[in-house]
Amino acid sequence: PLTFIAAHLGGSDGYPPHATDVVLECGAYVDTSVLHHTWFHDEEMRILRSWPRERILFGTDFPWVHYPEAIAWVKSVRDSADWADLFGNNARRLLGLSD
């Protein structure tokens, strides 16, 4: 078994809409590490809004994007009920770490 994490929201910037969803069908994860100038592009917003919360890992392109800004962006898009999974629980589960 292979665990695949598609960085930068699956490389969504510059790809045809919905191309990233192919990796979701394969059980992949995406991380949120994208540069701030693409945060509100249609495809980045669609992926962050529509992917299941269990398949999203928080990440940041530090030092280009400081993590408080990246956290604020994710929080502005996803419901607060998702935050615990996005900001830690998913990574702990993926790595087999206890709470």
Backbone as JSON, one array per atom type, in Angstrom:
{
  "sequence": "PLTFIAAHLGGSDGYPPHATDVVLECGAYVDTSVLHHTWFHDEEMRILRSWPRERILFGTDFPWVHYPEAIAWVKSVRDSADWADLFGNNARRLLGLSD",
  "N": [[0.82, -1.2, 0.0], [0.43, 2.23, -0.73], [0.83, 5.48, 0.46], [-0.15, 8.53, -0.62], [0.61, 11.9, -0.82], [-0.49, 14.73, -2.21], [1.12, 17.5, -2.83], [0.71, 21.07, -2.42], [-2.09, 21.51, -2.78], [-2.52, 19.47, -4.58], [-1.15, 20.35, -6.78], [-2.73, 22.16, -8.08], [-2.76, 24.69, -9.3], [-2.73, 25.98, -12.48], [-3.46, 23.64, -13.7], [-5.95, 21.72, -15.46], [-9.34, 22.31, -14.48], [-10.55, 20.21, -11.9], [-8.72, 18.15, -12.29], [-7.14, 17.38, -10.15], [-8.87, 15.86, -8.63], [-8.68, 13.25, -9.47], [-6.63, 12.06, -8.02], [-7.81, 12.02, -5.54], [-9.75, 10.06, -5.82], [-8.11, 7.89, -5.76], [-7.47, 7.67, -3.15], [-5.71, 9.53, -2.09], [-4.1, 12.2, -0.24], [-4.23, 15.79, 0.14], [-2.16, 18.66, 0.63], [-2.21, 21.92, 2.16], [-0.34, 23.72, 1.28], [0.14, 26.31, -0.52], [1.06, 29.17, -2.44], [0.39, 32.5, -1.32], [-0.56, 34.21, -3.34], [-2.14, 32.65, -4.93], [-4.24, 31.78, -3.42], [-7.0, 32.48, -3.62], [-7.77, 31.67, -6.11], [-9.95, 30.05, -8.42], [-9.76, 27.17, -8.64], [-8.11, 26.38, -6.46], [-9.69, 27.25, -4.32], [-11.99, 25.68, -4.76], [-11.01, 23.05, -4.38], [-10.09, 23.15, -1.69], [-12.52, 23.71, -0.43], [-14.19, 21.54, -1.18], [-12.98, 19.0, -0.93], [-12.92, 16.03, 1.1], [-12.68, 16.47, 4.6], [-11.06, 14.67, 5.93], [-9.03, 14.11, 4.22], [-7.31, 16.22, 3.91], [-4.37, 17.92, 4.67], [-2.8, 20.24, 6.77], [-0.49, 22.58, 5.57], [2.25, 24.79, 4.88], [3.89, 27.19, 2.8], [6.27, 28.12, 4.03], [9.33, 29.8, 3.99], [7.98, 31.66, 2.47], [5.27, 32.04, 2.82], [3.95, 32.84, 5.81], [3.04, 30.84, 8.59], [0.84, 31.75, 10.3], [-0.69, 33.31, 8.52], [-1.39, 31.4, 6.59], [-2.89, 29.64, 8.14], [-5.04, 31.33, 8.8], [-6.14, 31.67, 6.25], [-7.02, 29.03, 5.59], [-8.87, 28.68, 7.66], [-10.7, 30.62, 6.9], [-11.96, 29.46, 4.81], [-12.79, 26.83, 5.41], [-15.15, 25.19, 7.57], [-15.4, 25.62, 11.12], [-15.75, 23.2, 12.42], [-14.16, 21.46, 11.04], [-11.55, 22.1, 11.6], [-9.89, 20.85, 13.63], [-9.24, 18.37, 12.51], [-7.96, 19.18, 10.09], [-5.79, 20.7, 11.04], [-4.19, 18.96, 12.51], [-5.22, 16.4, 13.52], [-5.56, 14.72, 11.25], [-2.94, 14.44, 10.29], [-1.73, 13.2, 12.51], [-3.16, 10.76, 12.54], [-2.4, 9.73, 10.02], [0.34, 9.39, 10.38], [0.35, 7.58, 12.42], [0.38, 8.39, 15.07], [-0.38, 8.92, 18.53], [-2.97, 10.79, 20.22]],
  "CA": [[0.0, 0.0, 0.0], [1.14, 3.49, -0.87], [0.13, 6.69, 0.88], [0.27, 9.61, -1.51], [0.2, 13.25, -0.44], [-0.32, 15.63, -3.33], [1.46, 18.81, -2.28], [0.19, 22.29, -3.07], [-3.46, 21.19, -3.21], [-2.45, 18.58, -5.74], [-0.61, 21.05, -7.93], [-3.93, 22.64, -8.77], [-2.56, 25.92, -10.07], [-2.28, 25.77, -13.84], [-3.98, 22.4, -14.24], [-7.37, 21.82, -15.81], [-10.22, 22.1, -13.32], [-10.93, 18.87, -11.46], [-7.67, 17.15, -12.5], [-6.68, 16.93, -8.84], [-9.81, 14.9, -8.08], [-8.27, 11.9, -9.84], [-5.86, 11.49, -6.91], [-8.74, 11.76, -4.44], [-10.35, 8.76, -6.11], [-7.11, 6.87, -5.43], [-7.25, 7.69, -1.71], [-4.62, 10.44, -1.75], [-4.31, 13.4, 0.57], [-3.62, 17.02, -0.36], [-1.82, 19.61, 1.68], [-2.66, 23.28, 1.87], [0.8, 24.61, 1.04], [0.14, 27.04, -1.77], [1.47, 30.55, -2.22], [-0.74, 33.37, -1.05], [-1.12, 34.85, -4.53], [-3.1, 31.75, -5.59], [-5.23, 31.32, -2.45], [-8.39, 32.68, -3.98], [-8.05, 31.19, -7.46], [-11.13, 29.18, -8.4], [-9.47, 25.76, -8.4], [-7.65, 26.22, -5.09], [-10.85, 27.38, -3.44], [-12.86, 24.52, -4.95], [-10.41, 21.88, -3.74], [-10.12, 23.3, -0.24], [-13.91, 23.65, 0.02], [-14.95, 20.34, -1.51], [-12.36, 17.73, -0.55], [-13.29, 15.59, 2.45], [-11.73, 16.99, 5.6], [-10.14, 13.6, 6.32], [-8.0, 13.98, 3.18], [-6.57, 17.47, 3.79], [-3.34, 18.15, 5.68], [-2.33, 21.61, 6.77], [0.91, 22.83, 5.24], [2.49, 26.17, 4.47], [5.11, 27.4, 2.02], [7.21, 28.92, 4.79], [9.22, 31.15, 4.51], [7.27, 32.56, 1.56], [3.99, 32.31, 3.47], [4.07, 32.54, 7.24], [1.97, 29.94, 8.97], [-0.41, 32.39, 10.76], [-1.47, 33.7, 7.35], [-1.92, 30.18, 5.99], [-3.95, 29.17, 9.04], [-6.19, 32.23, 8.63], [-6.76, 31.37, 4.95], [-7.75, 27.77, 5.7], [-10.03, 28.93, 8.53], [-11.69, 31.44, 6.19], [-12.61, 28.63, 3.79], [-13.4, 25.62, 5.99], [-15.94, 25.33, 8.78], [-14.63, 25.37, 12.34], [-15.87, 21.78, 12.77], [-13.1, 20.75, 10.32], [-10.22, 22.6, 11.94], [-9.08, 19.9, 14.39], [-8.7, 17.39, 11.56], [-7.04, 19.83, 9.16], [-4.6, 21.24, 11.7], [-3.43, 18.03, 13.33], [-5.71, 15.04, 13.66], [-5.28, 13.93, 10.04], [-1.5, 14.14, 10.26], [-1.48, 12.2, 13.55], [-3.68, 9.47, 12.05], [-1.58, 9.29, 8.89], [1.65, 8.99, 10.9], [0.18, 6.58, 13.46], [0.7, 8.98, 16.36], [-1.52, 9.04, 19.43], [-3.36, 12.19, 20.55]],
  "C": [[0.87, 1.27, 0.0], [0.26, 4.62, -0.36], [0.7, 7.83, 0.08], [-0.28, 10.93, -1.0], [0.53, 14.17, -1.6], [-0.12, 17.04, -2.78], [0.8, 19.93, -3.07], [-1.21, 22.08, -3.63], [-3.46, 20.37, -4.49], [-1.87, 19.25, -6.97], [-1.7, 21.69, -8.76], [-3.69, 23.85, -9.66], [-2.02, 25.59, -11.46], [-2.78, 24.49, -14.46], [-5.45, 22.55, -14.58], [-8.23, 21.63, -14.56], [-10.55, 20.62, -13.14], [-9.86, 17.8, -11.72], [-7.18, 16.58, -11.18], [-7.6, 15.86, -8.25], [-9.47, 13.46, -8.44], [-7.48, 11.27, -8.69], [-6.73, 11.26, -5.69], [-9.38, 10.39, -4.61], [-9.41, 7.62, -5.77], [-6.79, 6.85, -3.94], [-6.13, 8.61, -1.26], [-5.09, 11.54, -0.81], [-3.8, 14.59, -0.24], [-3.18, 17.83, 0.84], [-2.16, 21.01, 1.21], [-1.52, 24.24, 1.53], [0.79, 25.16, -0.38], [0.54, 28.48, -1.46], [0.27, 31.47, -2.14], [-1.33, 34.04, -2.29], [-2.07, 33.95, -5.3], [-4.22, 31.32, -4.66], [-6.65, 31.42, -2.95], [-8.68, 32.39, -5.46], [-9.16, 30.15, -7.37], [-10.8, 27.74, -8.03], [-8.96, 25.51, -6.99], [-8.81, 26.29, -4.11], [-11.77, 26.16, -3.55], [-12.31, 23.3, -4.23], [-10.49, 22.0, -2.22], [-11.54, 23.23, 0.31], [-14.52, 22.26, -0.11], [-14.3, 19.02, -1.1], [-12.8, 17.33, 0.85], [-12.23, 16.03, 3.46], [-10.71, 15.93, 6.02], [-8.97, 13.45, 5.36], [-7.18, 15.25, 2.99], [-5.63, 17.61, 4.98], [-2.91, 19.61, 5.62], [-0.84, 21.65, 6.43], [1.04, 24.28, 4.82], [3.8, 26.25, 3.7], [6.06, 28.35, 2.74], [8.59, 28.76, 4.19], [8.47, 32.12, 3.6], [5.91, 32.96, 2.1], [4.15, 31.91, 4.92], [2.83, 31.78, 7.7], [0.74, 30.64, 9.55], [-1.3, 32.85, 9.59], [-2.13, 32.49, 6.71], [-3.06, 29.6, 6.83], [-5.2, 30.01, 8.86], [-6.91, 31.95, 7.31], [-7.6, 30.1, 5.03], [-9.01, 27.97, 6.55], [-11.1, 29.76, 7.84], [-12.49, 30.63, 5.17], [-13.36, 27.45, 4.39], [-14.12, 25.95, 7.29], [-15.11, 24.97, 10.01], [-14.72, 23.92, 12.8], [-14.77, 20.95, 12.11], [-11.7, 21.05, 10.84], [-9.35, 21.59, 12.67], [-8.46, 18.85, 13.47], [-7.65, 18.02, 10.65], [-5.73, 20.24, 9.8], [-3.9, 20.25, 12.62], [-3.91, 16.6, 13.35], [-5.4, 14.17, 12.44], [-3.81, 13.52, 9.98], [-1.16, 13.08, 11.31], [-1.96, 10.82, 13.11], [-2.78, 8.89, 10.97], [-0.23, 8.76, 9.39], [1.58, 7.95, 12.01], [0.55, 7.09, 14.84], [-0.55, 9.06, 17.22], [-1.78, 10.51, 19.71], [-2.53, 12.73, 21.69]]
}
